Amino acid sequence: MPITHGVGDAKELENLITAIGREPGGSLLVMPDAFATVHRQLIILLATRYGLPAIYPYRYQAADGGLMSYGVDTVDLMRRAAPYVDRILKGAKPADLPVQAPIKFELTLNQRTARALGIKFPAGVLALADEVIE
């Protein structure tokens, strides 16, 4: 059964991940927020220590040692923001510009972490990945 739990500091985070790690079949879905970004090394360390598969929202979290990430392509977001800035600098009112949702998402898999956790990604998942970190 999925459990949603917010944490307010590193100690609460450590206690929560430790508790999840003690339960059979535990895993983590890390949400895209400033707290998770600031504490990403601790989250990755604890997830690995307790053998928890975890999915993160940003590529750099998988590159830092997380098992996998799936989320918006932040480079694409910035690239698409440039025309908005241009239009604003040329006099457009920001309130008149249409809101745009992300259109490009990326899947990053970390094979080193998978091996450390005893996980083997299926060939179909490897084929879908935008990046596989060896």
ZIHU-V795693 format. One line per field, one symbol per residue. ss: DSSP state (H for helix, E for strand, L for the rest). phi: phi as a letter, one per 40 degrees, with the letter a starting at -180 (. if undefined). burial: # if it has 24 or more other ideal C-beta (glycine too) atoms within 12 Angstrom, else .. A space follows every 10 residues. Layout:
ss: ???
phi: ???
burial: ???
This chain:
ss: LLLLLLLLLH HHHHHHHHHH HHLLLLEEEL LLLHHHHHLH HHHHHHHHHL LLEEEELLHH HHHLLLLEEE EELHHHHHHH HHHHHHHHHL LLLHHHLLLL LLLLEEEEEE HHHHHHHLLL LLHHHHHHLL EEEL
phi: .cbbacbbac cccccccccc ccccgcabbc ccacccccbc ccccdcccdc gccbbbcbdc cccchccaba acccccdccc cdccddcccc hccdcccccb cdbbbbbbbb cccdcccgbb ccdccccccc abcc
burial: ......#... ..#..##..# #....#.### .....#..## .#######.# ########## ########## #.#....... .......... .......... .....##### ..##..#.#. #.......#. .##.
